[in-house]
Amino acid sequence: MRTILRVIAQTRLREIFTATALLLVVGIALLMTQVGLSPALGTFLAGVVLANKRISP
């Protein structure tokens, strides 16, 4: 995931970076629902993943 976010950050297009982050959050929420857990837990975990990634172009 770090490599993907780094490549997107190098484009310097905030809209694409925001869309990717949103897609990550929704995707993890859907995955958690499929597993039988709370989608809120999935969005929390996605936020933790995004907060731990420091991307420097």
MMTF fields as JSON, N, C-alpha, C and O atoms, coordinates in Angstrom:
{
  "mmtfVersion": "1.0.0",
  "mmtfProducer": "UNKNOWN",
  "numBonds": 227,
  "numAtoms": 228,
  "numGroups": 57,
  "numChains": 1,
  "numModels": 1,
  "chainsPerModel": [1],
  "groupsPerChain": [57],
  "chainIdList": ["A"],
  "bondAtomList": [4, 2, 8, 6, 12, 10, 16, 14, 20, 18, 24, 22, 28, 26, 32, 30, 36, 34, 40, 38, 44, 42, 48, 46, 52, 50, 56, 54, 60, 58, 64, 62, 68, 66, 72, 70, 76, 74, 80, 78, 84, 82, 88, 86, 92, 90, 96, 94, 100, 98, 104, 102, 108, 106, 112, 110, 116, 114, 120, 118, 124, 122, 128, 126, 132, 130, 136, 134, 140, 138, 144, 142, 148, 146, 152, 150, 156, 154, 160, 158, 164, 162, 168, 166, 172, 170, 176, 174, 180, 178, 184, 182, 188, 186, 192, 190, 196, 194, 200, 198, 204, 202, 208, 206, 212, 210, 216, 214, 220, 218, 224, 222],
  "bondOrderList": [1, 1, 1, 1, 1, 1, 1, 1, 1, 1, 1, 1, 1, 1, 1, 1, 1, 1, 1, 1, 1, 1, 1, 1, 1, 1, 1, 1, 1, 1, 1, 1, 1, 1, 1, 1, 1, 1, 1, 1, 1, 1, 1, 1, 1, 1, 1, 1, 1, 1, 1, 1, 1, 1, 1, 1],
  "groupList": [{"groupName": "MET", "atomNameList": ["N", "CA", "C", "O"], "elementList": ["N", "C", "C", "O"], "formalChargeList": [0, 0, 0, 0], "bondAtomList": [1, 0, 2, 1, 3, 2], "bondOrderList": [1, 1, 2], "singleLetterCode": "M", "chemCompType": "L-PEPTIDE LINKING"}, {"groupName": "ARG", "atomNameList": ["N", "CA", "C", "O"], "elementList": ["N", "C", "C", "O"], "formalChargeList": [0, 0, 0, 0], "bondAtomList": [1, 0, 2, 1, 3, 2], "bondOrderList": [1, 1, 2], "singleLetterCode": "R", "chemCompType": "L-PEPTIDE LINKING"}, {"groupName": "THR", "atomNameList": ["N", "CA", "C", "O"], "elementList": ["N", "C", "C", "O"], "formalChargeList": [0, 0, 0, 0], "bondAtomList": [1, 0, 2, 1, 3, 2], "bondOrderList": [1, 1, 2], "singleLetterCode": "T", "chemCompType": "L-PEPTIDE LINKING"}, {"groupName": "ILE", "atomNameList": ["N", "CA", "C", "O"], "elementList": ["N", "C", "C", "O"], "formalChargeList": [0, 0, 0, 0], "bondAtomList": [1, 0, 2, 1, 3, 2], "bondOrderList": [1, 1, 2], "singleLetterCode": "I", "chemCompType": "L-PEPTIDE LINKING"}, {"groupName": "LEU", "atomNameList": ["N", "CA", "C", "O"], "elementList": ["N", "C", "C", "O"], "formalChargeList": [0, 0, 0, 0], "bondAtomList": [1, 0, 2, 1, 3, 2], "bondOrderList": [1, 1, 2], "singleLetterCode": "L", "chemCompType": "L-PEPTIDE LINKING"}, {"groupName": "VAL", "atomNameList": ["N", "CA", "C", "O"], "elementList": ["N", "C", "C", "O"], "formalChargeList": [0, 0, 0, 0], "bondAtomList": [1, 0, 2, 1, 3, 2], "bondOrderList": [1, 1, 2], "singleLetterCode": "V", "chemCompType": "L-PEPTIDE LINKING"}, {"groupName": "ALA", "atomNameList": ["N", "CA", "C", "O"], "elementList": ["N", "C", "C", "O"], "formalChargeList": [0, 0, 0, 0], "bondAtomList": [1, 0, 2, 1, 3, 2], "bondOrderList": [1, 1, 2], "singleLetterCode": "A", "chemCompType": "L-PEPTIDE LINKING"}, {"groupName": "GLN", "atomNameList": ["N", "CA", "C", "O"], "elementList": ["N", "C", "C", "O"], "formalChargeList": [0, 0, 0, 0], "bondAtomList": [1, 0, 2, 1, 3, 2], "bondOrderList": [1, 1, 2], "singleLetterCode": "Q", "chemCompType": "L-PEPTIDE LINKING"}, {"groupName": "GLU", "atomNameList": ["N", "CA", "C", "O"], "elementList": ["N", "C", "C", "O"], "formalChargeList": [0, 0, 0, 0], "bondAtomList": [1, 0, 2, 1, 3, 2], "bondOrderList": [1, 1, 2], "singleLetterCode": "E", "chemCompType": "L-PEPTIDE LINKING"}, {"groupName": "PHE", "atomNameList": ["N", "CA", "C", "O"], "elementList": ["N", "C", "C", "O"], "formalChargeList": [0, 0, 0, 0], "bondAtomList": [1, 0, 2, 1, 3, 2], "bondOrderList": [1, 1, 2], "singleLetterCode": "F", "chemCompType": "L-PEPTIDE LINKING"}, {"groupName": "GLY", "atomNameList": ["N", "CA", "C", "O"], "elementList": ["N", "C", "C", "O"], "formalChargeList": [0, 0, 0, 0], "bondAtomList": [1, 0, 2, 1, 3, 2], "bondOrderList": [1, 1, 2], "singleLetterCode": "G", "chemCompType": "PEPTIDE LINKING"}, {"groupName": "SER", "atomNameList": ["N", "CA", "C", "O"], "elementList": ["N", "C", "C", "O"], "formalChargeList": [0, 0, 0, 0], "bondAtomList": [1, 0, 2, 1, 3, 2], "bondOrderList": [1, 1, 2], "singleLetterCode": "S", "chemCompType": "L-PEPTIDE LINKING"}, {"groupName": "PRO", "atomNameList": ["N", "CA", "C", "O"], "elementList": ["N", "C", "C", "O"], "formalChargeList": [0, 0, 0, 0], "bondAtomList": [1, 0, 2, 1, 3, 2], "bondOrderList": [1, 1, 2], "singleLetterCode": "P", "chemCompType": "L-PEPTIDE LINKING"}, {"groupName": "ASN", "atomNameList": ["N", "CA", "C", "O"], "elementList": ["N", "C", "C", "O"], "formalChargeList": [0, 0, 0, 0], "bondAtomList": [1, 0, 2, 1, 3, 2], "bondOrderList": [1, 1, 2], "singleLetterCode": "N", "chemCompType": "L-PEPTIDE LINKING"}, {"groupName": "LYS", "atomNameList": ["N", "CA", "C", "O"], "elementList": ["N", "C", "C", "O"], "formalChargeList": [0, 0, 0, 0], "bondAtomList": [1, 0, 2, 1, 3, 2], "bondOrderList": [1, 1, 2], "singleLetterCode": "K", "chemCompType": "L-PEPTIDE LINKING"}],
  "groupTypeList": [0, 1, 2, 3, 4, 1, 5, 3, 6, 7, 2, 1, 4, 1, 8, 3, 9, 2, 6, 2, 6, 4, 4, 4, 5, 5, 10, 3, 6, 4, 4, 0, 2, 7, 5, 10, 4, 11, 12, 6, 4, 10, 2, 9, 4, 6, 10, 5, 5, 4, 6, 13, 14, 1, 3, 11, 12],
  "groupIdList": [1, 2, 3, 4, 5, 6, 7, 8, 9, 10, 11, 12, 13, 14, 15, 16, 17, 18, 19, 20, 21, 22, 23, 24, 25, 26, 27, 28, 29, 30, 31, 32, 33, 34, 35, 36, 37, 38, 39, 40, 41, 42, 43, 44, 45, 46, 47, 48, 49, 50, 51, 52, 53, 54, 55, 56, 57],
  "secStructList": [7, 2, 2, 2, 2, 2, 2, 2, 2, 2, 6, 6, 7, 2, 2, 2, 2, 2, 2, 2, 2, 2, 2, 2, 2, 2, 2, 2, 2, 2, 2, 2, 2, 2, 2, 6, 1, 7, 2, 2, 2, 2, 2, 2, 2, 2, 2, 2, 2, 2, 2, 2, 7, 7, 7, 7, 7],
  "xCoordList": [0.825, 0.0, 0.867, 0.512, 1.993, 2.86, 3.37, 3.451, 3.711, 4.207, 3.133, 3.413, 1.927, 0.825, 0.591, 0.449, 0.552, 0.335, 1.5, 1.296, 2.705, 3.867, 3.784, 4.049, 3.419, 3.282, 2.195, 2.368, 1.082, -0.013, 0.406, 0.034, 1.164, 1.618, 2.575, 2.616, 3.333, 4.272, 3.563, 4.151, 2.305, 1.559, 1.165, 0.849, 1.19, 0.838, -0.591, -0.877, -1.475, -2.888, -3.655, -3.829, -4.105, -4.782, -6.057, -6.403, -6.761, -8.017, -7.814, -8.598, -6.762, -6.483, -6.078, -6.497, -5.272, -4.846, -6.047, -6.162, -6.939, -8.133, -9.047, -9.595, -9.211, -10.058, -9.484, -10.237, -8.183, -7.543, -7.728, -8.007, -7.572, -7.768, -9.211, -9.466, -10.154, -11.567, -11.87, -12.615, -11.304, -11.486, -10.919, -11.509, -9.788, -9.194, -10.128, -10.338, -10.681, -11.575, -12.834, -13.234, -13.451, -14.668, -14.363, -15.14, -13.239, -12.865, -12.644, -13.098, -11.958, -11.728, -13.032, -13.243, -13.907, -15.214, -16.025, -16.657, -16.01, -16.72, -16.1, -16.815, -14.794, -14.102, -14.47, -14.707, -14.515, -14.89, -16.33, -16.634, -17.21, -18.593, -18.668, -19.429, -17.88, -17.855, -17.34, -17.781, -16.414, -15.828, -16.787, -16.669, -17.73, -18.706, -18.425, -19.005, -17.543, -17.222, -17.883, -18.484, -17.76, -18.376, -17.654, -16.424, -18.401, -17.752, -17.061, -16.091, -17.568, -16.926, -15.518, -14.605, -15.351, -14.012, -13.1, -11.926, -13.634, -12.858, -12.431, -11.291, -13.331, -12.968, -11.951, -11.075, -12.07, -11.076, -9.705, -8.71, -9.652, -8.372, -7.795, -6.582, -8.651, -8.171, -7.593, -6.583, -8.218, -7.688, -6.34, -5.453, -6.181, -4.884, -3.822, -2.695, -4.179, -3.227, -2.823, -1.64, -3.792, -3.475, -2.68, -1.822, -2.958, -2.251, -0.802, 0.049, -0.509, 0.855, 1.705, 2.921, 1.123, 1.878, 2.278, 1.427, 3.534, 4.037, 4.668, 5.689, 4.063, 4.498, 5.192, 4.598, 6.417, 7.129, 7.508, 8.277, 6.972, 7.232, 8.66, 9.012],
  "yCoordList": [-1.19, 0.0, 1.252, 2.26, 1.185, 2.347, 2.759, 3.946, 1.764, 2.056, 2.728, 3.678, 2.237, 2.821, 4.269, 5.146, 4.521, 5.888, 6.802, 7.983, 6.27, 7.08, 7.495, 8.647, 6.555, 6.863, 7.908, 8.835, 7.756, 8.72, 10.085, 11.112, 10.111, 11.386, 12.099, 13.328, 11.347, 11.961, 12.666, 13.534, 12.31, 13.007, 14.417, 15.268, 14.653, 15.945, 16.383, 17.577, 15.418, 15.704, 15.286, 14.097, 16.27, 15.991, 15.188, 14.366, 15.42, 14.736, 13.235, 12.446, 12.843, 11.416, 10.794, 9.68, 11.498, 10.981, 10.827, 9.826, 11.816, 11.755, 10.619, 9.898, 10.46, 9.378, 8.016, 7.096, 7.873, 6.61, 6.311, 5.174, 7.328, 7.138, 6.756, 5.882, 7.404, 7.081, 5.663, 4.936, 5.274, 3.915, 2.895, 1.833, 3.203, 2.315, 2.154, 1.039, 3.253, 3.21, 2.404, 1.544, 2.674, 1.948, 0.47, -0.4, 0.191, -1.196, -1.995, -3.135, -1.412, -2.118, -2.283, -3.313, -1.289, -1.418, -2.558, -3.334, -2.659, -3.75, -5.101, -6.085, -5.151, -6.389, -6.837, -8.02, -5.897, -6.235, -6.736, -7.638, -6.168, -6.627, -8.064, -8.877, -8.369, -9.72, -10.734, -11.883, -10.313, -11.193, -11.374, -12.335, -10.452, -10.546, -9.604, -9.744, -8.648, -7.664, -6.328, -6.17, -5.397, -4.086, -3.261, -3.21, -2.611, -1.73, -0.54, 0.003, -0.143, 0.954, 0.561, 1.387, -0.701, -1.187, -1.116, -0.766, -1.444, -1.374, 0.038, 0.262, 0.991, 2.372, 2.896, 3.689, 2.45, 2.832, 2.288, 3.009, 1.026, 0.433, 1.115, 1.304, 1.481, 2.195, 3.548, 3.974, 4.221, 5.496, 5.33, 6.167, 4.253, 3.983, 3.715, 4.197, 2.952, 2.659, 3.945, 4.164, 4.797, 6.043, 7.007, 7.739, 7.008, 7.915, 7.501, 8.347, 6.222, 5.737, 5.885, 5.706, 6.198, 6.316, 7.772, 8.63, 8.029, 9.366, 9.314, 8.658, 9.997, 9.995, 11.314, 12.382, 11.239, 12.462, 12.348, 11.464, 13.24, 13.167, 13.444, 13.415],
  "zCoordList": [0.0, 0.0, 0.0, -0.61, 0.678, 0.751, -0.634, -0.95, -1.449, -2.794, -3.644, -4.376, -3.543, -4.322, -3.912, -4.765, -2.601, -2.131, -2.505, -2.786, -2.511, -2.903, -4.375, -4.716, -5.234, -6.666, -6.886, -7.678, -6.188, -6.323, -5.779, -6.347, -4.699, -4.132, -5.085, -5.115, -5.851, -6.796, -7.938, -8.583, -8.201, -9.249, -8.817, -9.648, -7.484, -6.9, -7.236, -7.327, -7.417, -7.645, -6.394, -6.125, -5.642, -4.382, -4.568, -3.72, -5.675, -5.907, -6.045, -5.519, -6.753, -6.93, -5.602, -5.285, -4.826, -3.528, -2.596, -1.889, -2.595, -1.764, -2.209, -1.375, -3.508, -4.023, -3.664, -3.344, -3.712, -3.345, -1.863, -1.483, -1.033, 0.405, 0.701, 1.53, 0.032, 0.221, -0.249, 0.408, -1.366, -1.87, -0.894, -0.695, -0.289, 0.715, 1.913, 2.392, 2.394, 3.557, 3.238, 4.022, 2.108, 1.734, 1.494, 1.888, 0.852, 0.587, 1.862, 1.967, 2.824, 4.084, 4.85, 5.49, 4.797, 5.463, 4.839, 5.557, 3.525, 2.857, 3.186, 3.378, 3.249, 3.598, 5.013, 5.254, 5.931, 7.303, 7.367, 8.148, 6.564, 6.523, 6.012, 6.536, 4.993, 4.444, 5.455, 5.47, 6.293, 7.302, 8.48, 9.241, 8.626, 9.703, 10.857, 11.934, 10.639, 11.667, 11.323, 10.26, 12.221, 12.054, 10.992, 10.987, 10.089, 9.123, 9.8, 9.272, 10.968, 11.705, 12.139, 12.133, 12.512, 12.857, 11.636, 11.754, 10.478, 9.246, 8.908, 8.5, 9.071, 8.775, 9.787, 9.441, 11.033, 12.033, 11.652, 11.713, 11.263, 10.861, 9.622, 9.525, 8.685, 7.496, 7.886, 7.327, 8.831, 9.312, 9.973, 9.806, 10.724, 11.355, 10.294, 10.403, 9.275, 8.189, 7.484, 7.222, 7.176, 6.481, 7.368, 6.873, 8.656, 9.549, 9.743, 10.018, 9.607, 9.787, 8.542, 8.614, 7.429, 6.182, 5.956, 5.722, 6.025, 5.703, 4.327, 4.119, 3.416, 2.034, 1.726, 1.87, 1.314, 0.93, -0.533, -0.912, -1.361, -2.809, -3.175, -4.355]
}
